[in-house]
Amino acid sequence: MPYVISDPCITSRDRACVDVCPVDCIYEGSGRLWIHPTECIDCGACEAVCPVSAIYYVDADHPTDDLTEAHEFFDTVLPGREAPLGSPRGAAKVGPLATDLPRLLAAGAAAARED
C-alpha cells in the first residue's frame, strides 16, 4: 500500500515532497498534489519533509478515503481530459495538470469567489 496526500496539502501546496521522491510519483493537480498509488515504492521520503503533515502511509487492512480519491484521480476521466491519466510512470513527463477531482475544482472556484 502506498503513501497518500490528504487535504492539508490544498492550502500548503509545498513541493518539498516532489523534490525528494526517488521515483517521481507525485503529480500536481489543480487542487492539490497526488501520490500515484501503484508507482509509489513506500520509501517514506515524502512524509518526512511535508510541512503540514498531509502525507501518511495507508495500511492494506485499513484503506482510507484519501486512497480511494487517489485511485479516482488517476483512474477516471477528469474534467477537461479525454481519458484517465492512468500510470504515465513519471510526473515530470506530465507536468502540472489543469484539472482535479470535481470536489477540489469546486473548492477552488469557491475560494476564488471569496477573493
MIPADO-914402 format. One record per residue: residue number from 1; residue in three letters; x, y, z of N, C-alpha, C in turn. Coordinates in nm, 4 decimals, padded with zeros to 6 digits. Atoms other than C-alpha are relative to their C-alpha. Layout:
N
[site NUM, "ALA", [X, Y, Z], [X, Y, Z], [X, Y, Z]]
...
END
This chain:
115
[site 1, "MET", [00.0843, -00.1188, 00.0000], [00.0000, 00.0000, 00.0000], [00.0880, 00.1240, 00.0000]]
[site 2, "PRO", [-00.0830, -00.1202, 00.0169], [00.1242, 00.3493, -00.0769], [-00.0198, 00.1048, 00.1096]]
[site 3, "TYR", [00.0245, -00.1221, -00.0749], [00.1581, 00.6777, 00.0946], [-00.1051, 00.0787, -00.0767]]
[site 4, "VAL", [00.1009, -00.0854, 00.0626], [-00.1217, 00.9262, 00.0260], [00.0169, 00.1421, 00.0510]]
[site 5, "ILE", [-00.0006, -00.1409, -00.0392], [-00.1603, 01.3031, 00.0422], [-00.1436, 00.0382, 00.0312]]
[site 6, "SER", [00.1332, -00.0382, -00.0440], [-00.4572, 01.4459, 00.2305], [-00.0239, 00.1503, -00.0186]]
[site 7, "ASP", [00.0437, -00.1363, 00.0275], [-00.6432, 01.7774, 00.2221], [00.0847, 00.1140, 00.0576]]
[site 8, "PRO", [-00.0844, -00.1124, -00.0410], [-00.3971, 01.9881, 00.4290], [00.0923, 00.0506, -00.1115]]
[site 9, "CYS", [-00.0818, -00.0409, 00.1146], [-00.1983, 01.9956, 00.1035], [-00.0675, 00.1101, -00.0820]]
[site 10, "ILE", [00.0722, -00.0995, 00.0804], [-00.4701, 02.2123, -00.0530], [00.0471, 00.1402, 00.0348]]
[site 11, "THR", [-00.0399, -00.1344, -00.0403], [-00.3670, 02.5151, 00.1498], [00.1505, 00.0213, -00.0051]]
[site 12, "SER", [-00.1454, -00.0134, -00.0016], [00.0060, 02.4429, 00.1555], [00.0601, -00.0008, -00.1396]]
[site 13, "ARG", [-00.0573, 00.0209, 00.1333], [00.0977, 02.3142, -00.1916], [00.1527, 00.0094, 00.0012]]
[site 14, "ASP", [-00.1453, 00.0062, -00.0090], [00.4571, 02.2881, -00.0666], [00.0476, -00.1178, -00.0845]]
[site 15, "ARG", [-00.0460, 00.1019, 00.0936], [00.6557, 02.0870, -00.3212], [00.1258, -00.0733, 00.0479]]
[site 16, "ALA", [-00.1183, 00.0698, -00.0518], [00.9302, 01.9529, -00.0933], [-00.0105, -00.1498, -00.0242]]
[site 17, "CYS", [00.0188, 00.1438, 00.0229], [00.7798, 01.6056, -00.1329], [00.0356, -00.0388, -00.1432]]
[site 18, "VAL", [-00.0314, 00.0260, 00.1405], [00.8162, 01.6264, -00.5107], [00.1514, -00.0083, -00.0180]]
[site 19, "ASP", [-00.1456, -00.0061, 00.0139], [01.1838, 01.7142, -00.4773], [00.0714, -00.1233, 00.0552]]
[site 20, "VAL", [-00.0684, 00.1142, -00.0611], [01.2669, 01.4123, -00.2570], [-00.0483, -00.1358, -00.0513]]
[site 21, "CYS", [00.0544, 00.1272, 00.0467], [01.0582, 01.1457, -00.4327], [00.0964, -00.0656, -00.0994]]
[site 22, "PRO", [-00.0988, 00.0631, 00.0883], [01.3048, 00.8982, -00.5880], [-00.0591, -00.0607, -00.1273]]
[site 23, "VAL", [00.0615, 00.0626, 00.1176], [01.0514, 00.7597, -00.8389], [-00.0941, 00.0944, -00.0745]]
[site 24, "ASP", [00.0789, -00.1009, 00.0723], [00.8756, 01.0828, -00.9495], [-00.1477, -00.0393, -00.0083]]
[site 25, "CYS", [00.1391, 00.0454, 00.0015], [00.5300, 00.9553, -00.8449], [-00.0974, 00.0993, 00.0606]]
[site 26, "ILE", [00.0888, -00.1007, -00.0572], [00.3869, 01.2796, -00.7041], [-00.0405, 00.0971, -00.1105]]
[site 27, "TYR", [00.0568, -00.0761, 00.1105], [00.1608, 01.4514, -00.9563], [-00.0718, 00.1229, 00.0536]]
[site 28, "GLU", [00.0608, -00.1257, -00.0424], [00.0260, 01.8061, -00.9406], [-00.1330, 00.0217, -00.0708]]
[site 29, "GLY", [00.1311, -00.0360, 00.0512], [-00.3466, 01.8519, -00.9854], [-00.0225, 00.1480, 00.0246]]
[site 30, "SER", [00.0241, -00.1430, -00.0208], [-00.5010, 02.1966, -00.9911], [-00.0441, 00.0310, 00.1422]]
[site 31, "GLY", [00.0429, -00.0211, -00.1377], [-00.6318, 02.1465, -00.6359], [00.1035, -00.0381, 00.1042]]
[site 32, "ARG", [-00.1024, 00.0454, -00.0948], [-00.3512, 01.9583, -00.4634], [00.0924, -00.0997, -00.0688]]
[site 33, "LEU", [-00.0928, 00.1005, 00.0503], [-00.0673, 01.7087, -00.5085], [-00.0568, -00.1395, 00.0274]]
[site 34, "TRP", [00.0483, 00.1376, -00.0112], [-00.1343, 01.3346, -00.5564], [00.1152, -00.0981, -00.0155]]
[site 35, "ILE", [-00.0965, 00.1085, 00.0135], [00.0828, 01.0263, -00.4991], [-00.0675, -00.1113, -00.0790]]
[site 36, "HIS", [00.0576, 00.1078, 00.0797], [00.0247, 00.7619, -00.7638], [00.0069, -00.1297, 00.0812]]
[site 37, "PRO", [00.0033, 00.1167, -00.0885], [-00.0869, 00.4503, -00.5692], [00.0815, -00.1202, -00.0469]]
[site 38, "THR", [-00.0773, 00.1164, 00.0449], [00.0899, 00.1961, -00.7904], [00.1442, 00.0343, -00.0353]]
[site 39, "GLU", [-00.1380, -00.0402, 00.0277], [00.4025, 00.3977, -00.8688], [00.0810, 00.0214, 00.1275]]
[site 40, "CYS", [-00.0664, -00.0243, -00.1277], [00.4820, 00.4722, -00.5018], [00.0718, -00.1270, 00.0456]]
[site 41, "ILE", [-00.0784, 00.1151, -00.0466], [00.7578, 00.2450, -00.3637], [00.0063, -00.0069, 00.1529]]
[site 42, "ASP", [00.0123, 00.0044, -00.1462], [00.6706, 00.3130, 00.0035], [00.1280, 00.0367, 00.0735]]
[site 43, "CYS", [-00.1269, -00.0355, -00.0650], [01.0049, 00.4752, 00.0874], [-00.0190, 00.0960, 00.1177]]
[site 44, "GLY", [00.0266, -00.0923, -00.1092], [00.8536, 00.7452, 00.3119], [00.0750, 00.1312, -00.0052]]
[site 45, "ALA", [-00.0769, -00.1248, 00.0087], [01.0851, 01.0228, 00.1963], [-00.0918, 00.1219, -00.0016]]
[site 46, "CYS", [00.0934, -00.1118, 00.0117], [00.7879, 01.2464, 00.1167], [-00.0628, 00.0358, 00.1343]]
[site 47, "GLU", [00.0648, -00.0234, -00.1296], [00.6249, 01.2049, 00.4577], [00.0900, 00.0825, 00.0915]]
[site 48, "ALA", [-00.0949, -00.0658, -00.0898], [00.9376, 01.3236, 00.6367], [00.0153, 00.1491, -00.0284]]
[site 49, "VAL", [-00.0228, -00.1405, 00.0337], [00.9524, 01.6573, 00.4515], [-00.1276, 00.0827, -00.0105]]
[site 50, "CYS", [00.1255, -00.0742, 00.0143], [00.5829, 01.7546, 00.4410], [-00.0190, 00.0952, 00.1180]]
[site 51, "PRO", [00.0096, -00.0962, -00.1099], [00.5477, 02.0775, 00.6436], [-00.1377, 00.0058, 00.0663]]
[site 52, "VAL", [00.1350, -00.0058, -00.0567], [00.1729, 02.0294, 00.7044], [-00.0531, -00.1386, 00.0381]]
[site 53, "SER", [00.0379, 00.1372, -00.0363], [00.1697, 01.6545, 00.7831], [-00.1178, -00.0527, -00.0819]]
[site 54, "ALA", [00.1073, 00.0436, 00.0890], [-00.0552, 01.5889, 00.4822], [00.0260, -00.1390, -00.0570]]
[site 55, "ILE", [-00.0366, 00.1277, 00.0601], [00.1264, 01.2681, 00.3849], [00.0069, -00.1076, 00.1078]]
[site 56, "TYR", [-00.0038, 00.1113, -00.0938], [00.0735, 00.9365, 00.5584], [-00.0090, -00.1325, -00.0749]]
[site 57, "TYR", [00.0000, 00.1341, 00.0569], [00.1056, 00.5630, 00.4947], [-00.1377, -00.0630, 00.0178]]
[site 58, "VAL", [00.1284, 00.0691, -00.0069], [-00.2077, 00.3616, 00.4176], [00.0259, -00.1488, 00.0199]]
[site 59, "ASP", [-00.0114, 00.1423, -00.0293], [-00.2237, 00.0164, 00.5719], [-00.0973, -00.0789, -00.0874]]
[site 60, "ALA", [00.0829, 00.0814, 00.0891], [-00.3606, -00.2550, 00.3437], [-00.1304, -00.0430, 00.0660]]
[site 61, "ASP", [00.1201, 00.0436, -00.0712], [-00.6089, -00.3598, 00.6109], [-00.0940, 00.1148, 00.0345]]
[site 62, "HIS", [00.0811, -00.1163, -00.0362], [-00.7399, -00.0061, 00.6620], [00.0080, 00.1082, -00.1079]]
[site 63, "PRO", [-00.0030, -00.1029, 00.1050], [-00.7810, 00.1776, 00.3287], [-00.0774, 00.1245, 00.0442]]
[site 64, "THR", [00.0607, -00.1272, -00.0401], [-00.8832, 00.5422, 00.3573], [-00.0686, 00.0676, -00.1188]]
[site 65, "ASP", [00.0624, -00.0798, 00.1063], [-01.0926, 00.7919, 00.1634], [00.1066, 00.0651, -00.0875]]
[site 66, "ASP", [-00.1065, -00.0622, 00.0780], [-00.7655, 00.9562, 00.0577], [00.0550, -00.0965, -00.1053]]
[site 67, "LEU", [-00.0461, 00.0988, 00.0970], [-00.6530, 00.6337, -00.1108], [-00.1055, -00.0211, -00.1089]]
[site 68, "THR", [00.1085, 00.0129, 00.0977], [-00.9927, 00.5950, -00.2784], [00.0022, 00.1169, -00.0975]]
[site 69, "GLU", [-00.0072, -00.1184, 00.0863], [-00.9641, 00.9518, -00.4109], [00.1230, -00.0033, -00.0899]]
[site 70, "ALA", [-00.1197, 00.0094, 00.0834], [-00.6098, 00.8887, -00.5344], [-00.0255, -00.0916, -00.1188]]
[site 71, "HIS", [00.0349, 00.0905, 00.1109], [-00.7331, 00.5937, -00.7380], [-00.0945, 00.0700, -00.0970]]
[site 72, "GLU", [00.0942, -00.0728, 00.0861], [-01.0182, 00.8100, -00.8686], [00.0736, 00.1034, -00.0854]]
[site 73, "PHE", [-00.0752, -00.1024, 00.0730], [-00.7745, 01.0878, -00.9673], [00.0722, -00.0599, -00.1211]]
[site 74, "PHE", [-00.0776, 00.0605, 00.1081], [-00.5664, 00.8504, -01.1795], [-00.0811, -00.0901, -00.0925]]
[site 75, "ASP", [00.0710, 00.1034, 00.0755], [-00.8294, 00.6023, -01.2992], [-00.1312, 00.0434, -00.0643]]
[site 76, "THR", [00.1248, -00.0455, 00.0612], [-01.1274, 00.8155, -01.4081], [00.0265, 00.1170, -00.0940]]
[site 77, "VAL", [-00.0113, -00.1149, 00.0898], [-01.1836, 01.0768, -01.6761], [-00.0375, 00.1240, 00.0805]]
[site 78, "LEU", [00.0230, -00.1232, -00.0757], [-01.1496, 01.4113, -01.5012], [-00.0429, 00.1121, -00.0935]]
[site 79, "PRO", [00.0408, -00.1127, 00.0838], [-01.2979, 01.7397, -01.6241], [00.1176, 00.0550, -00.0809]]
[site 80, "GLY", [-00.1022, -00.0549, 00.0879], [-01.1021, 01.8718, -01.9214], [00.0930, -00.1034, -00.0608]]
[site 81, "ARG", [-00.0837, 00.1059, 00.0555], [-00.9449, 01.5346, -02.0076], [-00.0860, -00.0937, -00.0832]]
[site 82, "GLU", [00.0732, 00.0927, 00.0854], [-01.0445, 01.2856, -02.2733], [00.0126, -00.1451, 00.0453]]
[site 83, "ALA", [-00.0233, 00.1362, -00.0473], [-00.9112, 00.9765, -02.0953], [00.0596, 00.0072, 00.1405]]
[site 84, "PRO", [-00.0646, 00.0019, -00.1313], [-00.7930, 00.8731, -01.7496], [00.1508, 00.0209, -00.0138]]
[site 85, "LEU", [-00.1449, -00.0205, 00.0007], [-00.4364, 00.9730, -01.6625], [00.0733, -00.1341, 00.0044]]
[site 86, "GLY", [-00.0639, 00.1321, -00.0086], [-00.3525, 00.6122, -01.5731], [00.1314, 00.0067, 00.0740]]
[site 87, "SER", [-00.1316, 00.0045, -00.0614], [00.0108, 00.5444, -01.4882], [00.1058, 00.0396, -00.1026]]
[site 88, "PRO", [-00.0976, -00.0447, 00.0996], [00.2388, 00.7589, -01.7040], [00.1452, -00.0272, 00.0381]]
[site 89, "ARG", [-00.1343, 00.0335, -00.0472], [00.5418, 00.6456, -01.4985], [00.0915, 00.1215, 00.0076]]
[site 90, "GLY", [-00.0826, -00.1171, -00.0231], [00.6666, 00.9871, -01.4020], [-00.0754, 00.1303, -00.0125]]
[site 91, "ALA", [00.0724, -00.1263, -00.0018], [00.5108, 01.3152, -01.3019], [00.0684, 00.1065, -00.0844]]
[site 92, "ALA", [-00.0723, -00.1014, 00.0772], [00.7834, 01.5186, -01.4720], [-00.0385, -00.0045, -00.1474]]
[site 93, "LYS", [00.0417, 00.0138, 00.1397], [00.6718, 01.3814, -01.8105], [-00.1339, 00.0673, -00.0253]]
[site 94, "VAL", [00.1357, -00.0518, 00.0142], [00.3167, 01.5026, -01.7481], [-00.0067, 00.1493, 00.0320]]
[site 95, "GLY", [00.0047, -00.1385, -00.0444], [00.3791, 01.8336, -01.5704], [-00.1266, 00.0282, 00.0781]]
[site 96, "PRO", [00.1216, -00.0351, -00.0743], [00.1114, 02.0217, -01.3744], [-00.1243, -00.0238, -00.0854]]
[site 97, "LEU", [00.1255, 00.0292, 00.0697], [-00.2407, 01.9158, -01.4660], [-00.1011, 00.1111, 00.0262]]
[site 98, "ALA", [00.0984, -00.1078, -00.0122], [-00.5121, 02.1736, -01.5286], [-00.1361, -00.0548, 00.0405]]
[site 99, "THR", [00.1252, 00.0593, -00.0460], [-00.7735, 01.9525, -01.3650], [00.0228, -00.0672, 00.1342]]
[site 100, "ASP", [-00.0058, 00.0714, -00.1262], [-00.8547, 01.7719, -01.0431], [-00.1343, -00.0663, 00.0232]]
[site 101, "LEU", [00.1293, 00.0578, -00.0325], [-01.1349, 01.5867, -00.8713], [-00.1042, 00.1104, 00.0076]]
[site 102, "PRO", [00.1044, -00.1037, -00.0015], [-01.4659, 01.7733, -00.9002], [-00.0138, 00.0725, 00.1328]]
[site 103, "ARG", [00.0165, -00.0704, -00.1283], [-01.4827, 01.8465, -00.5252], [00.1115, 00.1022, 00.0223]]
[site 104, "LEU", [-00.1107, -00.0950, -00.0144], [-01.1417, 02.0151, -00.5392], [-00.0144, 00.1155, -00.0976]]
[site 105, "LEU", [00.0270, -00.1074, 00.0950], [-01.2353, 02.2123, -00.8501], [-00.1057, 00.0938, 00.0562]]
[site 106, "ALA", [00.1055, -00.0813, -00.0598], [-01.5496, 02.3316, -00.6716], [00.0543, 00.0833, 00.1165]]
[site 107, "ALA", [-00.0596, -00.0722, -00.1120], [-01.3487, 02.4276, -00.3618], [00.0865, 00.1157, -00.0500]]
[site 108, "GLY", [-00.0827, -00.1061, 00.0580], [-01.1045, 02.6263, -00.5775], [-00.0834, 00.1118, -00.0567]]
[site 109, "ALA", [00.0888, -00.1020, 00.0551], [-01.3872, 02.8074, -00.7541], [-00.0630, 00.0821, 00.1116]]
[site 110, "ALA", [00.0589, -00.0719, -00.1128], [-01.5481, 02.8966, -00.4207], [00.1012, 00.0929, 00.0644]]
[site 111, "ALA", [-00.1053, -00.0837, -00.0585], [-01.2161, 03.0283, -00.2852], [00.0272, 00.1204, -00.0896]]
[site 112, "ALA", [-00.0240, -00.1105, 00.0932], [-01.1680, 03.2410, -00.5986], [-00.1112, 00.1050, 00.0115]]
[site 113, "ARG", [00.1122, -00.0956, -00.0152], [-01.5140, 03.3968, -00.5499], [00.0130, 00.0814, 00.1275]]
[site 114, "GLU", [-00.0166, -00.0700, -00.1262], [-01.4229, 03.4895, -00.1917], [00.1075, 00.1070, -00.0071]]
[site 115, "ASP", [-00.1112, -00.0966, 00.0117], [-01.1097, 03.6798, -00.3029], [-00.0421, 00.1300, -00.0567]]
END
